[in-house]
Amino acid sequence: MTGPLAVTPAEGVPLTLSSPLLLVVGVLITVALAWAAVVSARRRTAALAAAGVVVQGGRRTSLGTVLTIAGVGVLALATAGPAAMVPVPRTAGTVILAIDVSNSMGADDVAPNRLAAAQRAARAFVEAQPDSVDIGVVAFERGALTTARPDADHTIALKAIERLKLTGGTSLGTAITGSLSAITGKQVVLDRDGDAPDIGYWPSATIVMFSDGHNQGADVEQAATVAQKAGVHVHTVGIGTATGAAVQVDGFHLQTALDEETLTLIARTTGGGYHPASDTASLDGVADTIDLRLTVSDEPLPLAGGLIGLALALLTGGAALTVLRSGRVI
């Protein structure tokens, strides 16, 4: 099977063909029919001339054949699956789900463990969001990795959430800058002199961070300040309990507990809110706080239906003219 073929017509509107091979076959059939019609008409005219018969209005008589062949050609184009890429405006916002995958998220004070609880809460959040919100996923530990870029297709985010695995330590500051990088489309790095870099203003974006708050980095407040200046709210979701639990890392048993204070600080600095994992339903209103922006994206507009209708009209007209003028269907 051949892949889609992109074609740009003279007026600048790009077209795609899902099955270009079918178009090639259809064009060959159409050309063969046209050639057969021309040869047949010439033979018929020659035979009548040899018999001394003068043909009047020959072109009118062949109009039915012309319409029929044209219908076959249009039908061949329709079978190739043509679609026009047209600009479609839509209002949209962006939500980045920053999910902690550090080793402390393996603690079982939340069944079956914190990471599984975070994945469950993140899935519920994604499924509750409207189509006007583009959702991306960033997995973070000491570093941050965009596992799903912001997209209106929420199934991409859901699949990225399912793939998350435990690894490494934790840096909440990196989680924020990594999420800002996913929002802006360029690397966001904190200045060593303590100044917050200017990344522009992004009020149409929000970060939802799922973490136990355990942090091994000292750049949390600076990263939160960068988000705050950019107009990006960070909502934090606390995964775990104040009592905590022990996790085994590199052969050592480490006690880890939920740090609500740090998560609350991040939320308060950026204008977001802190939400315990047991109250993730309160996140449903996050989309309402986003300043939706008007975006324009190219989306395919299928043309096969209209072309099939045109082909049927041509074939019907051609058959009707052939019957009326010659008494024959072909």
C-alpha positions as CSV (number, residue, x, y, z in Angstrom):
1,M,0.0,0.0,0.0
2,T,1.3,3.4,-0.9
3,G,1.5,6.3,1.6
4,P,-0.3,9.7,1.3
5,L,0.9,12.0,-1.4
6,A,1.0,15.8,-1.0
7,V,0.2,18.0,-3.9
8,T,0.2,21.8,-4.0
9,P,-2.1,23.2,-6.6
10,A,-1.4,26.6,-8.3
11,E,-3.6,28.6,-5.9
12,G,-1.5,27.4,-3.0
13,V,-4.0,25.1,-1.1
14,P,-2.2,21.8,-0.5
15,L,-3.9,18.6,-1.4
16,T,-3.2,15.1,-0.2
17,L,-3.9,11.7,-1.8
18,S,-4.2,8.7,0.5
19,S,-3.9,6.2,-2.4
20,P,-2.0,7.8,-5.3
21,L,-1.6,4.4,-6.9
22,L,-5.4,4.2,-7.4
23,L,-5.2,7.6,-9.2
24,V,-2.6,6.3,-11.6
25,V,-4.7,3.2,-12.4
26,G,-7.8,5.4,-12.8
27,V,-6.0,7.8,-15.1
28,L,-4.7,4.9,-17.3
29,I,-8.3,3.5,-17.5
30,T,-9.7,7.0,-18.4
31,V,-7.0,7.5,-21.1
32,A,-7.7,4.1,-22.5
33,L,-11.4,4.8,-22.7
34,A,-10.8,8.1,-24.4
35,W,-8.5,6.6,-26.9
36,A,-11.0,3.8,-27.6
37,A,-13.8,6.4,-28.1
38,V,-11.7,8.4,-30.5
39,V,-10.8,5.3,-32.6
40,S,-14.3,4.1,-32.6
41,A,-15.7,7.5,-33.8
42,R,-13.1,7.7,-36.6
43,R,-14.0,4.2,-37.8
44,R,-17.7,4.9,-37.7
45,T,-17.2,8.2,-39.6
46,A,-15.0,6.5,-42.2
47,A,-17.5,3.7,-42.7
48,L,-20.4,6.2,-43.2
49,A,-18.3,8.3,-45.5
50,A,-17.5,5.2,-47.6
51,A,-21.2,4.5,-47.9
52,G,-21.9,8.1,-49.0
53,V,-23.6,9.2,-45.8
54,V,-22.8,12.7,-44.5
55,V,-22.9,12.8,-40.7
56,Q,-24.5,16.0,-39.3
57,G,-23.9,17.2,-35.7
58,G,-21.3,14.5,-35.0
59,R,-20.0,16.3,-32.0
60,R,-23.4,16.4,-30.4
61,T,-23.8,12.7,-30.8
62,S,-20.4,12.1,-29.0
63,L,-21.3,14.4,-26.1
64,G,-22.7,11.5,-24.1
65,T,-19.5,9.5,-24.5
66,V,-17.4,12.6,-23.4
67,L,-19.5,13.0,-20.3
68,T,-19.2,9.3,-19.5
69,I,-15.5,9.3,-19.8
70,A,-15.2,12.5,-17.8
71,G,-17.3,10.8,-15.1
72,V,-14.9,7.8,-15.0
73,G,-12.0,10.2,-14.6
74,V,-13.6,12.1,-11.7
75,L,-14.5,8.8,-10.1
76,A,-10.8,7.7,-10.4
77,L,-9.7,10.9,-8.6
78,A,-12.3,10.2,-5.8
79,T,-11.0,6.7,-5.2
80,A,-7.5,8.1,-4.6
81,G,-8.8,9.7,-1.4
82,P,-8.1,13.4,-2.1
83,A,-8.2,15.9,0.8
84,A,-7.6,19.6,0.9
85,M,-5.6,21.0,3.8
86,V,-7.6,24.0,5.0
87,P,-6.8,26.4,7.8
88,V,-9.3,25.9,10.7
89,P,-9.4,28.4,13.6
90,R,-9.9,27.1,17.1
91,T,-9.6,28.4,20.7
92,A,-7.1,26.4,22.6
93,G,-5.1,26.3,25.8
94,T,-2.2,24.1,26.9
95,V,-1.8,21.9,30.0
96,I,1.5,20.2,30.8
97,L,1.2,17.2,33.2
98,A,4.5,17.1,35.1
99,I,4.7,13.6,36.7
100,D,7.3,12.7,39.3
101,V,9.0,9.4,38.4
102,S,11.8,9.5,41.1
103,N,12.5,6.5,43.3
104,S,10.6,8.0,46.2
105,M,7.4,7.6,44.1
106,G,7.8,3.8,44.6
107,A,6.7,4.2,48.2
108,D,3.5,2.2,49.1
109,D,1.9,4.5,51.6
110,V,-0.6,5.1,48.7
111,A,-1.7,1.8,47.2
112,P,-0.3,0.2,45.2
113,N,2.4,2.9,45.1
114,R,2.7,6.6,44.6
115,L,3.6,6.5,40.9
116,A,0.6,4.3,40.2
117,A,-1.6,6.7,42.2
118,A,-0.2,9.6,40.3
119,Q,-0.9,7.9,36.9
120,R,-4.5,7.1,38.0
121,A,-5.1,10.8,39.0
122,A,-3.4,12.0,35.8
123,R,-5.6,9.8,33.6
124,A,-8.7,11.0,35.3
125,F,-7.7,14.6,34.8
126,V,-7.0,14.0,31.1
127,E,-10.3,12.3,30.5
128,A,-12.1,15.2,32.1
129,Q,-10.6,17.9,29.9
130,P,-12.4,19.4,26.9
131,D,-11.1,19.2,23.3
132,S,-10.1,22.9,23.5
133,V,-7.1,21.9,25.8
134,D,-3.9,20.6,24.3
135,I,-2.3,18.2,26.8
136,G,1.4,17.3,27.1
137,V,3.3,15.1,29.5
138,V,6.7,15.7,31.1
139,A,8.3,13.0,33.3
140,F,10.8,14.3,35.8
141,E,13.4,13.1,38.3
142,R,16.7,14.9,38.5
143,G,16.1,15.8,34.9
144,A,12.9,16.3,32.9
145,L,11.9,14.6,29.6
146,T,8.9,15.6,27.4
147,T,7.3,12.2,26.7
148,A,4.3,13.8,24.9
149,R,4.2,17.2,23.3
150,P,1.0,19.2,23.8
151,D,-1.7,17.9,21.5
152,A,-5.4,18.1,21.1
153,D,-5.4,14.3,20.8
154,H,-5.6,13.3,24.4
155,T,-5.0,9.6,23.7
156,I,-1.3,10.5,23.1
157,A,-1.1,11.9,26.6
158,L,-2.8,8.8,28.1
159,K,-0.4,6.5,26.4
160,A,2.6,8.6,27.6
161,I,1.3,8.3,31.2
162,E,1.0,4.5,31.0
163,R,4.7,4.3,29.9
164,L,6.2,6.0,33.0
165,K,8.7,4.1,35.1
166,L,10.5,4.8,38.3
167,T,14.1,6.1,38.1
168,G,16.5,8.6,39.7
169,G,16.2,11.4,42.3
170,T,14.0,14.4,42.3
171,S,14.3,18.1,41.2
172,L,11.0,20.0,41.3
173,G,12.8,23.0,39.8
174,T,13.7,21.0,36.8
175,A,10.2,19.8,36.6
176,I,9.0,23.4,36.2
177,T,11.6,24.4,33.7
178,G,11.1,21.2,31.7
179,S,7.4,21.9,31.5
180,L,8.1,25.5,30.5
181,S,10.3,24.2,27.7
182,A,7.5,22.0,26.5
183,I,5.1,25.0,26.5
184,T,7.5,27.5,24.8
185,G,9.1,25.0,22.4
186,K,12.6,26.1,23.4
187,Q,15.0,25.1,26.2
188,V,14.4,27.0,29.4
189,V,17.4,27.2,31.7
190,L,17.8,29.0,35.0
191,D,20.5,31.6,35.2
192,R,23.4,30.9,37.5
193,D,23.4,34.4,38.9
194,G,19.9,33.9,40.3
195,D,18.0,36.1,37.7
196,A,14.9,34.6,36.2
197,P,15.1,34.3,32.4
198,D,12.5,36.1,30.3
199,I,10.5,33.5,28.3
200,G,7.6,35.7,27.3
201,Y,4.0,35.7,28.5
202,W,2.0,32.4,28.3
203,P,-1.3,32.9,30.1
204,S,-2.9,30.2,27.9
205,A,-0.7,27.5,29.6
206,T,-0.9,25.7,32.9
207,I,1.3,23.1,34.6
208,V,-0.2,20.4,36.8
209,M,2.5,18.7,38.8
210,F,2.0,15.2,40.4
211,S,4.6,14.6,43.1
212,D,5.3,13.7,46.7
213,G,7.2,17.0,47.1
214,H,10.5,15.3,47.9
215,N,13.2,17.6,46.4
216,Q,16.9,17.3,46.0
217,G,17.4,20.6,44.1
218,A,17.7,24.1,45.5
219,D,16.2,25.9,42.5
220,V,12.5,25.5,43.2
221,E,11.6,29.1,44.1
222,Q,13.6,30.5,41.2
223,A,11.9,28.1,38.8
224,A,8.5,29.0,40.2
225,T,9.3,32.7,39.8
226,V,10.0,32.1,36.1
227,A,6.6,30.5,35.7
228,Q,4.9,33.2,37.6
229,K,6.5,36.0,35.5
230,A,5.4,34.1,32.4
231,G,1.8,33.9,33.5
232,V,1.9,30.1,33.9
233,H,0.0,28.8,36.9
234,V,1.4,25.6,38.5
235,H,-1.2,23.4,40.2
236,T,0.4,20.8,42.5
237,V,-1.0,17.4,43.4
238,G,0.4,15.8,46.5
239,I,0.9,12.0,46.2
240,G,1.7,10.2,49.5
241,T,1.0,10.6,53.2
242,A,2.6,12.7,56.0
243,T,3.5,9.4,57.8
244,G,5.4,8.2,54.7
245,A,7.0,4.9,53.9
246,A,10.4,3.4,53.3
247,V,11.7,2.7,49.8
248,Q,14.7,0.7,48.7
249,V,17.2,2.6,46.6
250,D,20.6,1.1,45.6
251,G,20.3,-1.4,48.5
252,F,19.4,1.3,51.1
253,H,16.1,1.7,52.9
254,L,15.1,5.4,52.8
255,Q,12.2,6.9,54.7
256,T,10.2,9.3,52.5
257,A,7.0,11.3,53.4
258,L,4.8,13.8,51.5
259,D,6.2,17.3,51.6
260,E,3.0,19.5,51.3
261,E,4.9,22.6,52.3
262,T,7.1,22.7,49.2
263,L,4.2,21.8,46.9
264,T,2.1,24.5,48.4
265,L,4.9,27.0,48.0
266,I,5.2,26.3,44.3
267,A,1.4,26.6,43.8
268,R,1.2,29.8,45.8
269,T,4.1,31.5,44.0
270,T,2.7,30.8,40.6
271,G,-1.0,31.6,41.4
272,G,-2.0,27.9,41.2
273,G,-3.4,25.7,43.9
274,Y,-2.4,22.7,46.0
275,H,-4.5,19.6,45.8
276,P,-4.2,16.4,47.8
277,A,-4.3,13.2,45.7
278,S,-7.6,12.3,47.5
279,D,-9.2,15.5,46.1
280,T,-8.1,15.5,42.5
281,A,-11.7,16.1,41.4
282,S,-10.9,19.8,42.3
283,L,-8.6,19.8,39.3
284,D,-11.6,19.6,36.9
285,G,-11.9,23.4,37.0
286,V,-8.3,24.0,35.9
287,A,-9.2,24.4,32.2
288,D,-11.6,27.2,33.2
289,T,-8.7,29.3,34.5
290,I,-6.8,29.1,31.2
291,D,-7.0,32.2,28.9
292,L,-7.8,30.3,25.7
293,R,-6.0,31.7,22.6
294,L,-7.1,31.6,19.0
295,T,-5.0,29.3,16.9
296,V,-5.1,28.2,13.3
297,S,-4.2,24.8,12.2
298,D,-4.3,22.9,8.9
299,E,-6.8,20.1,8.9
300,P,-7.7,17.7,6.1
301,L,-11.1,18.3,4.3
302,P,-12.1,15.1,2.5
303,L,-13.1,15.7,-1.1
304,A,-14.1,12.2,-2.2
305,G,-17.8,12.6,-1.4
306,G,-18.2,15.7,-3.6
307,L,-16.2,14.1,-6.4
308,I,-18.3,10.9,-6.3
309,G,-21.4,13.0,-6.6
310,L,-20.0,14.9,-9.6
311,A,-18.9,11.6,-11.2
312,L,-22.4,10.1,-10.8
313,A,-23.9,13.2,-12.3
314,L,-21.6,13.0,-15.3
315,L,-22.1,9.3,-15.8
316,T,-25.9,9.7,-15.6
317,G,-25.8,12.6,-18.0
318,G,-23.6,10.7,-20.4
319,A,-25.8,7.6,-20.3
320,A,-29.0,9.7,-20.8
321,L,-27.6,11.5,-23.8
322,T,-26.3,8.3,-25.4
323,V,-29.7,6.6,-25.0
324,L,-31.7,9.6,-26.2
325,R,-29.6,10.3,-29.3
326,S,-28.5,6.8,-30.4
327,G,-30.9,4.5,-28.7
328,R,-27.9,2.7,-27.2
329,V,-26.5,2.7,-23.7
330,I,-22.9,2.7,-24.9
